[in-house]
C-alpha cells in the first residue's frame, strides 16, 4: 500500500466514522433543582432564593451551580452534544441564557426556549436545542387549567414543533407536573389534570398528522405505574420483546419504565431511602419502529450516573443524588434528581 492510498483510506475511514456518529440523535431531560437567579421576580414567591433569604442564595452559589450543570449537560452528551435538553425547575429565561451563553456550554452553540408560567414560585420549563439538529417551526406554552383561588397554578407545558435531520417533524413536549406536596395520593388529581391536558394535545396531533412523531420529556412527579401516566396519559411500558404486545404507532410508551442503573440506583430521585423514577421520556410507537426513519428503543434510554452527581446515603445505605440544598442547608451538589438520556438513530 503506497502512502497516497493509505492517506485516502484513513480519510475514508474517518468520514465513515463521522457519518455513523452523525446518525445518533441524543435527547436529555433533567430537573435542575431550583435554578433561581439572585434577583426578586415581581409577583413571584422567590424570597427564599435571594441573598438575604432563608437559603442565603448568592452570586457565588449561583455561578457554581451553572458551571456544574453545564458540566453535566456536556458530559451526558458523550462524543457530541445532546441535540435536545429538557430542563425543569428553571426560574426564567435569564438563568437559561446564563447557562447557555455564560458557561462552557457557549462553545456548544445551544439555543433555548423557555415558558412563562403562572407558577407561584416562578418555576418554568425550558428546552435547549442544537440549531443544526433541530429547527423549531412552531412554539406553544400550554396552560394547565386550575380553579382559583382554591388551587395553585402549575407550570405550563412547553410544546415545540421542529424539523430534524431526516426532514421529518418531531413534536416535542417538556413537562413538569404538579408536585407531591401534601402526599402523593392527595395531590394525584392535579397531576392527572396535567396528564389529561397533555393527552388531548397528543390526540390532536394524531388526528392531524398521518405519521406523527412525539417526544415527551420532563418531571412527571409520578412513576409509570401511577394513575397520571397509566390512565390519564395512557402511556404504556415498552413491549418486552417477546411478542406479547405489538407496538401501536399512535400509542404512547414510557422509555423510562422499570429503569435501573447499577449500584442499587433504581430511579432518578431518592426520598427516605426509596428510589423513584419521576423523570420520564415518553414516545409514540412510530419512534419505536426501526423501519420508520428516526427510531429508538427501551435499551437506548439510560439514567445518567456520573460520580460527581452522587454521594453516600449515610442513613439508608447506598448512594443518592448530591443535591444543592438539604432543606435550608447548602450542600453544594448539582441537583436532587439524576438526568436521563435516550438515543435515537436514523
C-alpha positions in Angstrom: 0.0 0.0 0.0 1.5 3.3 -1.1 1.4 6.5 1.0 -1.4 8.1 -1.0 -3.6 5.0 -0.8 -3.0 4.9 3.0 -4.0 8.6 3.4 -7.1 8.1 1.2 -8.1 5.0 3.3 -7.6 7.0 6.5 -9.8 9.8 5.2 -12.5 7.4 4.1 -12.4 5.6 7.4 -12.7 8.9 9.3 -15.5 10.1 7.1 -17.4 6.8 7.7 -17.0 7.2 11.4 -18.3 10.7 11.3 -21.3 9.7 9.3 -22.0 6.9 11.8 -21.7 9.3 14.7 -24.0 11.8 12.9 -26.7 9.2 12.8 -27.2 9.2 16.6 -29.6 11.8 18.0 -29.4 12.1 21.8 -32.0 13.8 23.9 -31.9 14.5 27.6 -34.2 15.5 30.4 -33.1 17.0 33.7 -34.8 18.5 36.8 -32.1 21.0 37.8 -33.4 21.7 41.3 -34.4 25.3 41.9 -32.3 27.1 39.3 -33.1 30.6 40.6 -31.1 33.8 40.0 -30.4 36.2 42.9 -32.9 38.9 41.9 -36.5 39.2 43.0 -39.1 38.5 40.3 -42.1 40.8 40.9 -45.2 38.9 41.7 -43.4 35.6 42.5 -42.6 33.9 45.8 -38.9 33.6 45.3 -37.7 35.3 48.5 -36.0 32.2 49.9 -33.6 32.2 47.0 -32.3 35.8 47.5 -29.0 36.7 49.2 -30.9 37.8 52.3 -33.4 34.9 52.1 -33.6 31.7 54.2 -31.1 29.9 51.9 -28.6 32.7 51.5 -28.6 32.2 47.8 -25.8 34.4 46.3 -23.8 35.0 43.1 -21.1 32.6 44.0 -23.5 29.7 44.6 -25.5 30.6 41.5 -22.5 30.6 39.2 -21.1 27.4 40.7 -24.4 25.7 40.1 -24.5 26.9 36.5 -21.0 25.7 35.9 -21.8 22.3 37.4 -25.0 22.0 35.3 -23.0 22.9 32.2 -20.5 20.2 33.0 -23.3 17.6 33.4 -25.0 18.6 30.1 -21.7 18.4 28.2 -20.7 15.1 29.7 -24.1 13.5 29.2 -23.9 14.3 25.5 -20.9 12.0 25.0 -19.0 12.3 21.8 -21.3 15.1 20.5 -23.7 17.5 22.3 -27.2 16.2 23.1 -29.5 17.6 20.3 -32.3 18.4 22.8 -32.1 19.0 26.5 -35.3 19.5 28.5 -34.9 21.4 31.8 -37.3 21.6 34.7 -37.2 24.0 37.7 -35.7 27.0 35.9 -36.9 30.4 37.2 -36.8 32.3 33.9 -35.2 32.9 30.6 -32.3 34.8 32.3 -31.0 31.7 34.1 -31.3 29.7 30.9 -29.5 32.4 28.9 -26.7 32.4 31.5 -26.4 28.6 31.3 -26.3 28.6 27.5 -24.2 31.7 26.9 -22.0 32.2 30.0 -20.8 28.8 30.9 -18.8 26.2 28.9 -22.0 25.4 27.0 -21.5 28.6 25.0 -18.9 26.6 22.9 -21.6 24.0 22.0 -23.9 26.6 20.4 -27.2 25.8 22.2 -30.3 27.9 21.5 -33.2 27.9 24.0 -36.9 28.3 24.6 -38.5 29.0 28.0 -42.1 29.1 29.1 -43.6 31.9 31.3 -45.9 30.1 33.6 -48.3 31.3 36.3 -46.5 29.1 38.9 -46.4 31.0 42.2 -42.7 30.5 42.8 -41.9 31.4 39.2 -40.8 27.9 38.2 -40.7 27.2 34.4 -39.5 24.6 31.9 -37.1 25.1 29.1 -35.7 23.4 26.0 -32.1 23.7 24.9 -31.6 22.7 21.3 -28.8 22.4 18.7 -29.9 24.6 15.8 -28.2 22.3 13.3 -30.1 19.3 14.6 -33.5 20.8 15.4 -35.2 23.7 13.7 -38.3 25.0 15.6 -41.2 25.9 13.3 -43.9 26.3 16.0 -43.9 27.0 19.7 -46.7 27.0 22.3 -46.8 27.4 26.0 -49.9 25.4 27.1 -51.7 26.3 30.2 -53.0 23.6 32.6 -56.3 24.7 34.0 -56.8 25.3 37.7 -59.6 26.6 40.0 -58.7 29.9 41.5 -58.4 30.7 44.4 -58.6 27.2 45.9 -55.7 25.8 43.8 -52.2 26.9 42.9 -51.4 27.3 39.2 -48.8 24.9 37.9 -46.2 25.0 35.2 -47.2 25.3 31.5 -46.4 22.5 29.1 -43.9 23.6 26.5 -44.7 22.4 23.0 -42.2 22.8 20.2 -42.7 21.6 16.7 -39.4 21.2 14.9 -37.6 19.7 12.0 -34.9 17.0 12.5 -32.1 16.0 10.1 -34.2 13.4 8.4 -36.6 16.1 7.2 -39.3 14.8 9.5 -41.3 16.8 12.0 -40.7 16.0 15.7 -43.3 17.2 18.2 -41.5 17.8 21.5 -43.2 18.4 24.8 -41.5 19.5 28.0 -43.5 19.0 31.2 -43.2 19.5 35.0 -46.3 18.1 36.5 -47.6 19.3 40.0 -45.6 18.1 42.9 -46.4 15.5 45.5 -46.6 18.2 48.3 -49.2 17.1 50.8 -48.9 13.5 49.9 -48.9 11.6 46.5 -52.5 10.4 46.9 -53.8 13.8 48.0 -52.2 15.6 45.1 -52.8 13.0 42.4 -55.8 14.8 40.9 -53.6 17.7 39.9 -51.1 15.5 38.0 -54.0 13.7 36.3 -55.3 17.0 35.1 -51.9 17.9 33.6 -51.7 14.5 32.1 -55.1 14.8 30.6 -54.2 18.2 29.1 -51.1 16.6 27.5 -53.1 13.6 26.2 -55.5 16.0 24.4 -52.6 17.7 22.7 -51.2 14.3 21.6 -54.6 13.1 20.3 -54.9 16.3 18.3 -51.6 15.6 16.6 -52.6 12.0 15.9 -55.7 13.2 14.2 -54.0 15.8 12.1 -50.7 14.1 11.2 -50.6 10.8 9.3 -47.1 10.0 10.7 -46.8 11.9 13.9 -43.5 11.6 15.9 -44.0 12.6 19.5 -41.3 13.1 22.2 -42.4 13.9 25.7 -39.8 14.7 28.4 -39.8 16.1 31.9 -40.5 15.6 35.6 -43.9 14.0 36.0 -43.7 13.6 39.8 -45.1 10.2 39.2 -43.9 6.8 38.1 -45.2 4.8 35.1 -47.5 2.7 37.3 -49.3 5.8 38.7 -52.7 6.9 37.5 -51.5 10.1 35.8 -49.3 8.2 33.3 -51.2 4.9 33.2 -54.8 6.1 32.9 -54.8 9.8 32.2 -51.9 10.0 29.7 -52.5 6.3 28.7 -48.7 5.7 28.4 -47.5 2.1 28.5 -44.2 0.4 29.3 -42.5 -0.6 26.0 -43.2 -4.2 24.8 -40.9 -6.8 26.4 -39.6 -8.1 23.1 -41.3 -11.5 23.4 -44.2 -10.7 21.1 -46.6 -10.1 24.0 -47.8 -6.8 22.6 -47.4 -5.2 19.2 -46.3 -1.6 19.0 -49.1 0.8 18.1 -47.8 3.9 16.1 -50.2 6.2 17.9 -49.8 4.7 21.3 -47.5 6.3 23.9 -44.7 4.3 25.6 -42.6 5.2 28.7 -39.0 4.5 27.9 -38.0 5.1 31.5 -40.3 2.4 32.9 -38.5 -0.1 35.1 -35.1 1.6 34.6 -32.2 0.6 36.8 -28.6 1.9 36.6 -26.5 -0.4 38.7 -25.1 0.4 42.2 -28.6 0.0 43.6 -29.9 3.0 41.6 -33.5 2.3 40.5 -34.7 5.8 39.6 -33.8 9.4 39.3 -34.9 10.7 42.7 -34.5 9.2 46.2 -36.8 10.0 49.1 -36.4 8.4 52.5 -34.2 5.7 51.1 -36.6 4.8 48.3 -35.8 5.4 44.6 -38.5 6.9 42.4 -38.4 7.2 38.6 -40.2 10.6 38.4 -38.3 11.9 35.3 -39.7 10.4 32.2 -39.1 10.1 28.5 -42.2 9.1 26.5 -42.5 8.5 22.8 -45.2 7.3 20.5 -44.9 3.9 18.8 -43.8 5.2 15.5 -40.5 6.2 17.1 -40.0 2.6 18.2 -40.3 1.3 14.7 -36.8 0.8 13.1 -38.3 0.9 9.6 -39.9 4.3 10.1 -36.9 6.6 10.0 -35.7 8.1 13.3 -36.2 5.4 16.0 -35.2 4.4 19.5 -35.7 1.5 21.9 -36.1 0.8 25.6 -32.5 -0.3 25.7 -31.3 3.1 24.3 -32.6 5.0 27.3 -30.4 5.4 30.3 -30.2 7.1 33.7 -27.0 9.2 33.9 -25.0 8.3 37.0 -21.8 10.4 36.8 -19.9 10.0 40.1 -20.0 13.7 41.0 -23.8 13.6 40.8 -23.9 11.1 43.7 -23.0 10.9 47.4 -23.2 8.1 50.0 -26.6 7.9 51.8 -25.4 7.6 55.4 -28.9 7.0 56.7 -30.3 4.4 54.3 -27.2 3.0 52.7 -26.2 3.0 49.1 -26.0 6.3 47.2 -28.3 9.3 46.5 -28.2 12.4 44.3 -26.0 15.1 45.8 -28.4 17.9 45.9 -27.8 21.7 46.1 -29.8 22.1 49.3 -31.0 19.7 52.1 -33.8 21.9 53.4 -32.2 25.3 54.1 -28.7 23.8 54.4 -26.4 24.3 51.4 -24.9 21.1 50.2 -23.2 22.3 47.1 -24.4 19.5 44.8 -25.8 19.8 41.3 -29.4 18.6 41.7 -31.6 16.3 43.8 -32.6 14.5 40.5 -30.5 12.5 38.1 -30.7 13.2 34.3 -32.0 10.7 31.7 -30.8 10.4 28.1 -32.2 8.5 25.2 -30.6 7.8 21.8 -32.4 7.9 18.5 -30.9 6.5 15.3 -31.7 7.2 11.6 
